[in-house]
Amino acid sequence: MKNSKNTGIPKRLTKSEKKGKGAGEAKPRDMYEPTLFAYISVGLIAAAAAVAGGMILSGRIIVSIVLAGAILPYAIKEFRESYRASRKRKVEKQFLEAMQLVLSDVSAGNTVEQAFVNLYEQYENGDSMKIDLIAVDILQINRNAKMNYSFYDELQIFALKTKSEDIISCAKAISIAGCKGGDMVYIIRNALANMRIKQETDDEVQRTLAMPKYNLRIITVMPFALVLLMRAVSRDYIETLYRSKVGSIVVAAAAAVIFLAWIFGNKISSVKL
């Protein structure tokens, strides 16, 4: 099997692929992009919530539609970023679990190439490995290696696709050790230790932010709940908001403040390592 001496950008990754266009396809598979169904579902839920909120605050369908039009793009953008970040964390965790099994195989005397073949065979046999997000890529690496492509180049192409600095660094270290020689067991173990520390730190940050995010949801919903309560207890008192121009201005200002508070709350509670 031929191994490329280039341990930087793999030779098989063309300029068009680096820019987002594959050699034989219009666009390479983005492993973090939500599905069209997910976008539609989130869009419908966000629009329905915005219309319901607008009706509660103003009682006018036109105001509700305008509010939905303002909220919908931001809600979809936030969903996309949150989905991609969450999926990236899952890919990194699955890669770490997969590489721990590879490390066991390499420690037993197998090559990294054989360890990847064994890894996919274990996954196909129904072992309790959570590597479903990267299983197709592992299979592709094994298939291309059998077709005489450099295994290490294929590993780096997969790493570049993940857009994860940890996975890219790990793949590069393995490629250098495989092409130029080195203690493969030590290199893999050291790379996985660094990944594990970062993931544990990230998990701790996410657990710390879980409560503030929950509180933000409650605070966002509370004004609408209070208006509904006022309409149930004293409808005549709250109806003045819907009948006068001053009331309409107050409602518009309240909706703007709630929307801005939601945006700033999401920004404050979003921490990226």
Secondary structure as a PSIPRED ss2 file (coil, helix, strand):
# PSIPRED VFORMAT (PSIPRED V4.0)

   1 M C   1.000  0.000  0.000
   2 K C   1.000  0.000  0.000
   3 N C   1.000  0.000  0.000
   4 S C   1.000  0.000  0.000
   5 K C   1.000  0.000  0.000
   6 N C   1.000  0.000  0.000
   7 T C   1.000  0.000  0.000
   8 G C   1.000  0.000  0.000
   9 I C   1.000  0.000  0.000
  10 P C   1.000  0.000  0.000
  11 K C   1.000  0.000  0.000
  12 R C   1.000  0.000  0.000
  13 L C   1.000  0.000  0.000
  14 T C   1.000  0.000  0.000
  15 K H   0.000  1.000  0.000
  16 S H   0.000  1.000  0.000
  17 E H   0.000  1.000  0.000
  18 K H   0.000  1.000  0.000
  19 K C   1.000  0.000  0.000
  20 G C   1.000  0.000  0.000
  21 K C   1.000  0.000  0.000
  22 G C   1.000  0.000  0.000
  23 A C   1.000  0.000  0.000
  24 G C   1.000  0.000  0.000
  25 E C   1.000  0.000  0.000
  26 A C   1.000  0.000  0.000
  27 K C   1.000  0.000  0.000
  28 P C   1.000  0.000  0.000
  29 R C   1.000  0.000  0.000
  30 D C   1.000  0.000  0.000
  31 M C   1.000  0.000  0.000
  32 Y C   1.000  0.000  0.000
  33 E C   1.000  0.000  0.000
  34 P C   1.000  0.000  0.000
  35 T C   1.000  0.000  0.000
  36 L H   0.000  1.000  0.000
  37 F H   0.000  1.000  0.000
  38 A H   0.000  1.000  0.000
  39 Y H   0.000  1.000  0.000
  40 I H   0.000  1.000  0.000
  41 S H   0.000  1.000  0.000
  42 V H   0.000  1.000  0.000
  43 G H   0.000  1.000  0.000
  44 L H   0.000  1.000  0.000
  45 I H   0.000  1.000  0.000
  46 A H   0.000  1.000  0.000
  47 A H   0.000  1.000  0.000
  48 A H   0.000  1.000  0.000
  49 A H   0.000  1.000  0.000
  50 A H   0.000  1.000  0.000
  51 V H   0.000  1.000  0.000
  52 A H   0.000  1.000  0.000
  53 G H   0.000  1.000  0.000
  54 G H   0.000  1.000  0.000
  55 M H   0.000  1.000  0.000
  56 I H   0.000  1.000  0.000
  57 L H   0.000  1.000  0.000
  58 S H   0.000  1.000  0.000
  59 G C   1.000  0.000  0.000
  60 R C   1.000  0.000  0.000
  61 I H   0.000  1.000  0.000
  62 I H   0.000  1.000  0.000
  63 V H   0.000  1.000  0.000
  64 S H   0.000  1.000  0.000
  65 I H   0.000  1.000  0.000
  66 V H   0.000  1.000  0.000
  67 L H   0.000  1.000  0.000
  68 A H   0.000  1.000  0.000
  69 G H   0.000  1.000  0.000
  70 A H   0.000  1.000  0.000
  71 I H   0.000  1.000  0.000
  72 L H   0.000  1.000  0.000
  73 P H   0.000  1.000  0.000
  74 Y H   0.000  1.000  0.000
  75 A H   0.000  1.000  0.000
  76 I H   0.000  1.000  0.000
  77 K H   0.000  1.000  0.000
  78 E H   0.000  1.000  0.000
  79 F H   0.000  1.000  0.000
  80 R H   0.000  1.000  0.000
  81 E H   0.000  1.000  0.000
  82 S H   0.000  1.000  0.000
  83 Y H   0.000  1.000  0.000
  84 R H   0.000  1.000  0.000
  85 A H   0.000  1.000  0.000
  86 S H   0.000  1.000  0.000
  87 R H   0.000  1.000  0.000
  88 K H   0.000  1.000  0.000
  89 R H   0.000  1.000  0.000
  90 K H   0.000  1.000  0.000
  91 V H   0.000  1.000  0.000
  92 E H   0.000  1.000  0.000
  93 K H   0.000  1.000  0.000
  94 Q H   0.000  1.000  0.000
  95 F H   0.000  1.000  0.000
  96 L H   0.000  1.000  0.000
  97 E H   0.000  1.000  0.000
  98 A H   0.000  1.000  0.000
  99 M H   0.000  1.000  0.000
 100 Q H   0.000  1.000  0.000
 101 L H   0.000  1.000  0.000
 102 V H   0.000  1.000  0.000
 103 L H   0.000  1.000  0.000
 104 S H   0.000  1.000  0.000
 105 D H   0.000  1.000  0.000
 106 V H   0.000  1.000  0.000
 107 S H   0.000  1.000  0.000
 108 A C   1.000  0.000  0.000
 109 G C   1.000  0.000  0.000
 110 N C   1.000  0.000  0.000
 111 T C   1.000  0.000  0.000
 112 V H   0.000  1.000  0.000
 113 E H   0.000  1.000  0.000
 114 Q H   0.000  1.000  0.000
 115 A H   0.000  1.000  0.000
 116 F H   0.000  1.000  0.000
 117 V H   0.000  1.000  0.000
 118 N H   0.000  1.000  0.000
 119 L H   0.000  1.000  0.000
 120 Y H   0.000  1.000  0.000
 121 E H   0.000  1.000  0.000
 122 Q H   0.000  1.000  0.000
 123 Y H   0.000  1.000  0.000
 124 E H   0.000  1.000  0.000
 125 N C   1.000  0.000  0.000
 126 G C   1.000  0.000  0.000
 127 D C   1.000  0.000  0.000
 128 S C   1.000  0.000  0.000
 129 M C   1.000  0.000  0.000
 130 K C   1.000  0.000  0.000
 131 I C   1.000  0.000  0.000
 132 D C   1.000  0.000  0.000
 133 L C   1.000  0.000  0.000
 134 I C   1.000  0.000  0.000
 135 A H   0.000  1.000  0.000
 136 V H   0.000  1.000  0.000
 137 D H   0.000  1.000  0.000
 138 I H   0.000  1.000  0.000
 139 L H   0.000  1.000  0.000
 140 Q H   0.000  1.000  0.000
 141 I H   0.000  1.000  0.000
 142 N H   0.000  1.000  0.000
 143 R H   0.000  1.000  0.000
 144 N H   0.000  1.000  0.000
 145 A H   0.000  1.000  0.000
 146 K H   0.000  1.000  0.000
 147 M C   1.000  0.000  0.000
 148 N C   1.000  0.000  0.000
 149 Y C   1.000  0.000  0.000
 150 S C   1.000  0.000  0.000
 151 F H   0.000  1.000  0.000
 152 Y H   0.000  1.000  0.000
 153 D H   0.000  1.000  0.000
 154 E H   0.000  1.000  0.000
 155 L H   0.000  1.000  0.000
 156 Q H   0.000  1.000  0.000
 157 I H   0.000  1.000  0.000
 158 F H   0.000  1.000  0.000
 159 A H   0.000  1.000  0.000
 160 L H   0.000  1.000  0.000
 161 K H   0.000  1.000  0.000
 162 T H   0.000  1.000  0.000
 163 K C   1.000  0.000  0.000
 164 S C   1.000  0.000  0.000
 165 E H   0.000  1.000  0.000
 166 D H   0.000  1.000  0.000
 167 I H   0.000  1.000  0.000
 168 I H   0.000  1.000  0.000
 169 S H   0.000  1.000  0.000
 170 C H   0.000  1.000  0.000
 171 A H   0.000  1.000  0.000
 172 K H   0.000  1.000  0.000
 173 A H   0.000  1.000  0.000
 174 I H   0.000  1.000  0.000
 175 S H   0.000  1.000  0.000
 176 I H   0.000  1.000  0.000
 177 A H   0.000  1.000  0.000
 178 G H   0.000  1.000  0.000
 179 C H   0.000  1.000  0.000
 180 K H   0.000  1.000  0.000
 181 G C   1.000  0.000  0.000
 182 G C   1.000  0.000  0.000
 183 D C   1.000  0.000  0.000
 184 M H   0.000  1.000  0.000
 185 V H   0.000  1.000  0.000
 186 Y H   0.000  1.000  0.000
 187 I H   0.000  1.000  0.000
 188 I H   0.000  1.000  0.000
 189 R H   0.000  1.000  0.000
 190 N H   0.000  1.000  0.000
 191 A H   0.000  1.000  0.000
 192 L H   0.000  1.000  0.000
 193 A H   0.000  1.000  0.000
 194 N H   0.000  1.000  0.000
 195 M H   0.000  1.000  0.000
 196 R H   0.000  1.000  0.000
 197 I H   0.000  1.000  0.000
 198 K H   0.000  1.000  0.000
 199 Q H   0.000  1.000  0.000
 200 E H   0.000  1.000  0.000
 201 T H   0.000  1.000  0.000
 202 D H   0.000  1.000  0.000
 203 D H   0.000  1.000  0.000
 204 E H   0.000  1.000  0.000
 205 V H   0.000  1.000  0.000
 206 Q H   0.000  1.000  0.000
 207 R H   0.000  1.000  0.000
 208 T H   0.000  1.000  0.000
 209 L H   0.000  1.000  0.000
 210 A H   0.000  1.000  0.000
 211 M H   0.000  1.000  0.000
 212 P H   0.000  1.000  0.000
 213 K H   0.000  1.000  0.000
 214 Y H   0.000  1.000  0.000
 215 N H   0.000  1.000  0.000
 216 L H   0.000  1.000  0.000
 217 R H   0.000  1.000  0.000
 218 I H   0.000  1.000  0.000
 219 I H   0.000  1.000  0.000
 220 T H   0.000  1.000  0.000
 221 V H   0.000  1.000  0.000
 222 M H   0.000  1.000  0.000
 223 P H   0.000  1.000  0.000
 224 F H   0.000  1.000  0.000
 225 A H   0.000  1.000  0.000
 226 L H   0.000  1.000  0.000
 227 V H   0.000  1.000  0.000
 228 L H   0.000  1.000  0.000
 229 L H   0.000  1.000  0.000
 230 M H   0.000  1.000  0.000
 231 R H   0.000  1.000  0.000
 232 A H   0.000  1.000  0.000
 233 V H   0.000  1.000  0.000
 234 S C   1.000  0.000  0.000
 235 R H   0.000  1.000  0.000
 236 D H   0.000  1.000  0.000
 237 Y H   0.000  1.000  0.000
 238 I H   0.000  1.000  0.000
 239 E H   0.000  1.000  0.000
 240 T H   0.000  1.000  0.000
 241 L H   0.000  1.000  0.000
 242 Y H   0.000  1.000  0.000
 243 R H   0.000  1.000  0.000
 244 S C   1.000  0.000  0.000
 245 K H   0.000  1.000  0.000
 246 V H   0.000  1.000  0.000
 247 G H   0.000  1.000  0.000
 248 S H   0.000  1.000  0.000
 249 I H   0.000  1.000  0.000
 250 V H   0.000  1.000  0.000
 251 V H   0.000  1.000  0.000
 252 A H   0.000  1.000  0.000
 253 A H   0.000  1.000  0.000
 254 A H   0.000  1.000  0.000
 255 A H   0.000  1.000  0.000
 256 A H   0.000  1.000  0.000
 257 V H   0.000  1.000  0.000
 258 I H   0.000  1.000  0.000
 259 F H   0.000  1.000  0.000
 260 L H   0.000  1.000  0.000
 261 A H   0.000  1.000  0.000
 262 W H   0.000  1.000  0.000
 263 I H   0.000  1.000  0.000
 264 F H   0.000  1.000  0.000
 265 G H   0.000  1.000  0.000
 266 N H   0.000  1.000  0.000
 267 K H   0.000  1.000  0.000
 268 I H   0.000  1.000  0.000
 269 S C   1.000  0.000  0.000
 270 S C   1.000  0.000  0.000
 271 V C   1.000  0.000  0.000
 272 K C   1.000  0.000  0.000
 273 L C   1.000  0.000  0.000
